[in-house]
Amino acid sequence: MVLDCPPLMPTLLEVQELKTTFTTAAGLVRAVDGVSWEVNEGETVALVGESGCGKSVSALSIMRLVAPPTGRIESGRILYKGRDLLALTEPEMQRVRGREIAMVFQEPMTSLNPVLTIGRQLTEGLEIHMHMDPPAARVRAIELLGMVGIPDPERRLAQYPHQFSGGMRQRMMIAMALACNPSLILADEPTTALDVTIQAQILELMQSLSRKLGVAMLIITHNLGVVARYADRVNVMYAGRIIERASAEELYANPRHPYTLGLLRSVPRLDEPRRARLDPIEGQPPDLTRLPQGCSFTPRCAFKVRRCDEQAPELAAAGPGGHVSACWESTRLTKQDAA
């Protein structure tokens, strides 16, 4: 059950009880284990958590890019403008990918085709989805490269991905995502391979284009600084589940899950007195093939009680504005705990 406040804008994407698994030699990996969240029109939503918590698999499940037979979407619904994407045929889904929902993948060098020119990779989607002829697609491709800040775009069309820098390749991925005027962009760690200066440029570009074009975004990241500056709402994931949800402002002011507290305490702060060392979350994420009976965060939690080992908590109201947390002890947590 989704516990949230009524949206101020129409709901664009709604994920309901999504479960995605992978069959491995070690056992069944529950990568996404019954998650529910939503994105409203024109909104920027963040999906936050450590590596391996299910963030990227959630996005791949939306695009139906989970590779069978090892990967499988077991159950749930993914409603986009009221249509269940899991019920569409593959040809119908191909018309959604790129045209209505676009994705910026984590590492552009492995996502772009190394043997096709930049121009061809941009114009292909325009010709297929927008039914443009090659000259019109070329004009649009030049416009897109200019929009994302790539200099001399006409000359760049004849180049290949290896001739672009990391920042330019990421801009190229954003241009491809925006090419067909989608309503939603899924950005999977869009700045991971970039230096800090270029990261800021890319994120400012994405935010500017999102506001200018009215595109909703799902930003998948482990960088809480990105969340604070760019996201409207935040979903915190751990071990394949959503364990806290709130507006970005409320989450930073009043975190209500020990894992969220740990993430906040492990980030350097320039607005507070310098500490001798950061306070990382001890231990390792759980084995997703052998999840414990109770709360998955219990082995690493400083607030655990006996009930945590016996029963997994459900999301419950923890604050104003639809703030929910899956923790038996959420009422014990205070703002001072995050300091």
C-alpha positions in Angstrom: 0.0 0.0 0.0 1.3 3.4 -0.9 1.3 5.8 2.0 1.7 9.3 0.6 -0.1 12.7 0.5 -2.3 13.5 -2.5 -0.1 14.7 -5.3 -0.2 18.4 -6.2 0.3 17.5 -9.9 -1.2 14.6 -11.9 0.6 11.3 -11.5 2.8 10.4 -14.5 4.3 7.2 -13.3 3.1 4.9 -10.5 5.0 1.8 -9.5 2.9 -0.6 -7.4 4.4 -3.6 -5.4 7.1 -4.2 -8.0 9.2 -7.4 -7.6 12.2 -8.2 -9.8 14.4 -11.2 -9.2 17.5 -12.8 -10.7 18.3 -16.5 -10.7 21.9 -17.1 -9.9 24.1 -20.1 -8.8 23.9 -18.8 -5.2 20.1 -18.6 -5.2 17.3 -16.3 -6.1 18.3 -12.6 -5.7 15.3 -10.4 -4.7 16.8 -7.2 -6.3 13.5 -5.3 -6.1 11.2 -6.6 -3.4 7.7 -5.1 -3.5 8.5 -1.4 -3.9 5.9 1.3 -4.6 6.5 4.9 -5.5 5.4 7.5 -8.0 6.5 10.5 -10.1 4.2 13.4 -10.8 4.2 15.5 -14.0 7.2 17.9 -14.1 8.6 16.6 -10.8 12.1 15.4 -9.9 12.1 12.4 -7.7 15.3 10.7 -6.3 15.9 7.1 -5.6 18.8 6.9 -3.1 20.8 4.0 -1.6 24.0 2.1 -1.5 25.2 0.1 -4.5 23.3 -3.2 -4.9 20.1 -1.9 -3.1 17.9 -2.2 -6.3 17.9 1.4 -7.7 19.1 0.6 -11.2 17.1 -2.6 -11.4 14.0 -0.5 -10.6 14.7 1.7 -13.6 15.5 -1.2 -15.9 12.2 -2.8 -14.8 10.3 0.3 -15.8 11.9 0.2 -19.3 11.4 -3.6 -19.4 15.1 -4.1 -20.0 15.7 -6.8 -17.4 17.3 -9.6 -19.4 15.7 -13.0 -19.3 16.0 -15.8 -18.5 18.0 -15.0 -15.4 16.2 -11.7 -14.7 12.4 -11.6 -14.3 9.8 -9.2 -13.2 7.8 -11.4 -10.9 4.8 -9.2 -10.1 3.5 -5.7 -9.6 2.3 -2.9 -11.9 4.0 0.0 -13.6 1.4 2.5 -14.6 2.5 5.2 -17.0 -0.3 7.7 -17.8 -2.7 5.0 -16.6 -1.3 2.2 -18.9 0.4 -0.8 -17.3 3.7 -1.1 -19.0 4.0 -4.7 -18.0 0.9 -5.6 -19.9 2.2 -4.1 -23.2 3.5 -6.2 -26.1 7.2 -5.8 -27.0 6.4 -3.7 -30.1 4.1 -1.5 -28.0 6.9 -1.1 -25.4 9.4 -0.2 -28.1 7.2 2.8 -29.0 7.3 3.9 -25.3 11.1 3.6 -25.0 12.8 6.8 -26.1 9.6 8.4 -27.2 7.6 8.7 -23.9 10.2 7.5 -21.4 13.9 8.0 -22.0 16.9 6.8 -19.9 20.3 8.2 -19.3 22.5 5.2 -18.5 25.2 5.1 -15.8 28.3 4.9 -18.0 27.9 6.6 -21.4 31.0 5.0 -23.0 29.4 1.6 -22.6 25.9 2.8 -23.6 26.9 4.5 -26.8 27.7 2.4 -29.9 31.4 2.8 -30.6 31.1 2.1 -34.4 28.3 4.6 -35.1 28.8 8.3 -35.4 27.3 10.7 -32.9 25.0 12.0 -35.7 23.6 8.6 -36.5 23.0 7.7 -32.9 21.0 10.9 -32.5 19.1 10.8 -35.8 18.1 7.1 -35.6 15.5 7.7 -32.8 14.2 10.8 -34.5 13.6 8.9 -37.7 11.9 5.9 -35.9 9.8 7.7 -33.3 9.2 11.1 -34.8 9.1 9.9 -38.5 11.5 12.6 -39.6 13.3 12.3 -42.9 17.2 12.3 -42.7 17.7 16.1 -43.5 15.1 17.1 -40.8 16.6 14.6 -38.3 20.0 16.1 -38.9 18.8 19.6 -38.3 17.1 18.5 -35.1 20.3 16.6 -34.0 22.4 19.8 -34.4 19.8 21.7 -32.4 20.0 19.1 -29.6 23.8 19.2 -29.3 23.6 22.9 -29.1 20.9 22.7 -26.4 23.1 20.6 -24.2 26.1 22.9 -24.6 28.3 20.9 -27.1 30.3 23.5 -29.2 30.4 23.3 -33.0 27.6 20.8 -33.1 27.5 20.4 -36.9 31.1 19.2 -37.0 30.6 17.0 -34.0 27.9 14.9 -35.8 30.6 13.2 -37.8 32.6 12.2 -34.8 32.5 8.9 -32.7 32.0 8.5 -29.0 35.7 7.9 -28.3 36.4 11.4 -29.7 34.2 13.0 -27.0 35.3 13.7 -23.4 33.4 12.1 -20.5 31.4 15.2 -19.9 30.6 15.6 -23.6 29.5 11.9 -23.8 27.2 12.5 -20.9 25.8 15.6 -22.6 25.3 13.5 -25.7 23.3 10.9 -23.6 21.1 13.8 -22.3 20.6 15.0 -25.9 19.5 11.5 -27.0 17.1 11.3 -24.0 15.5 14.6 -24.9 15.4 14.0 -28.7 11.9 12.7 -28.9 10.3 15.1 -26.3 9.6 12.4 -23.6 7.5 13.1 -20.6 9.9 11.3 -18.2 13.6 10.8 -18.0 15.2 8.1 -15.9 18.8 9.2 -15.0 20.8 6.4 -13.6 23.8 7.8 -11.7 24.3 10.5 -14.5 27.5 11.9 -13.0 29.3 8.9 -11.6 32.3 8.9 -14.0 32.8 12.7 -14.0 34.9 15.0 -12.0 33.2 17.3 -9.5 33.2 20.4 -11.7 31.6 18.6 -14.7 29.1 16.9 -12.3 27.8 20.3 -11.3 27.5 21.4 -14.9 25.6 18.3 -16.0 23.2 18.4 -13.1 22.5 22.1 -13.6 21.9 21.4 -17.3 19.5 18.6 -16.5 17.6 20.7 -14.0 17.4 23.7 -16.4 16.2 21.5 -19.3 13.7 19.7 -17.1 12.1 23.0 -16.0 12.3 24.6 -19.5 10.7 21.6 -21.3 8.4 20.4 -18.4 10.0 16.9 -18.3 9.7 14.8 -15.1 12.9 13.1 -13.9 13.8 10.1 -11.7 17.4 10.6 -10.5 19.0 7.4 -9.2 22.0 8.2 -7.0 23.9 7.6 -3.8 25.0 11.2 -3.6 22.9 13.0 -1.0 24.3 16.4 -2.1 22.6 15.8 -5.5 19.3 15.0 -3.7 19.4 18.1 -1.5 19.9 20.4 -4.4 17.8 18.9 -7.3 15.1 16.6 -6.0 11.6 17.4 -4.9 10.9 14.1 -3.2 13.1 11.2 -2.1 12.7 7.5 -1.8 15.4 5.7 0.2 16.1 2.1 -0.8 17.8 -0.6 1.2 18.0 -4.4 0.3 15.5 -4.0 -2.5 12.8 -2.1 -0.5 11.7 1.5 0.1 12.5 2.2 3.8 11.7 5.9 3.9 9.9 8.5 1.7 9.6 12.2 2.1 10.1 15.5 0.5 13.8 16.4 0.2 13.4 19.3 2.7 11.6 17.1 5.3 14.0 14.2 4.8 17.0 16.3 5.6 15.4 18.1 8.5 13.8 15.0 10.1 15.2 11.7 9.0 13.1 8.9 10.5 15.0 5.7 9.6 18.4 4.6 11.0 19.7 3.9 7.5 18.9 7.5 6.3 20.6 8.8 9.5 23.7 6.8 8.6 23.7 8.1 5.1 23.5 11.7 6.3 26.2 11.2 9.0 28.6 9.8 6.5 28.6 12.9 4.2 31.1 15.7 4.8 29.4 19.0 5.8 30.8 22.5 5.2 28.1 24.2 7.2 29.1 22.5 10.5 32.2 22.3 12.7 34.9 20.0 11.3 34.9 16.5 12.9 37.9 14.3 13.3 36.4 11.6 11.0 33.3 10.7 9.2 30.8 8.3 10.8 30.2 5.6 8.2 27.6 2.9 8.4 29.3 -0.2 9.9 29.0 -3.6 8.3 27.9 -4.6 4.8 24.5 -4.8 3.0 22.7 -8.1 3.4 22.9 -11.0 1.0 19.8 -10.6 -1.2 19.6 -14.4 -1.6 19.3 -14.9 2.2 17.4 -11.9 3.6 16.6 -12.1 7.3 13.2 -12.7 8.7 12.9 -9.3 10.3 14.3 -5.9 9.3 17.2 -6.2 6.8 19.0 -3.3 8.4 19.0 -4.9 11.9 22.7 -6.2 11.8 23.9 -2.6 11.2 21.4 -0.7 13.3 22.2 1.2 16.5 18.5 1.5 17.4 17.5 -2.1 17.1 15.2 -3.9 19.5 14.1 -7.5 19.8 11.1 -6.9 17.5 13.4 -5.9 14.7 14.8 -9.5 14.4 11.3 -11.0 14.3 9.2 -8.9 12.0 9.9 -6.6 9.1 8.2 -3.2 9.6 6.0 -1.7 6.9 6.0 1.9 5.8 4.0 4.0 8.3 3.4 7.7 8.8 6.5 9.4 10.4 6.0 13.1 9.7 4.1 15.7 7.7 3.6 15.9 4.0 3.5 12.1 3.3 6.7 11.4 5.3 6.7 7.6 5.9 9.3 5.2 7.3 9.7 1.5 7.8 11.1 1.3 11.3 9.7 0.2 14.6 11.7 2.8 16.4 11.2 5.8 14.1 9.7 7.8 17.0 12.9 7.6 18.9 15.0 9.2 16.1 15.5 12.9 16.4 17.3 15.6 14.3 20.1 15.5 16.8 20.8 11.8 16.0 21.8 12.9 12.5 24.2 15.5 13.7 
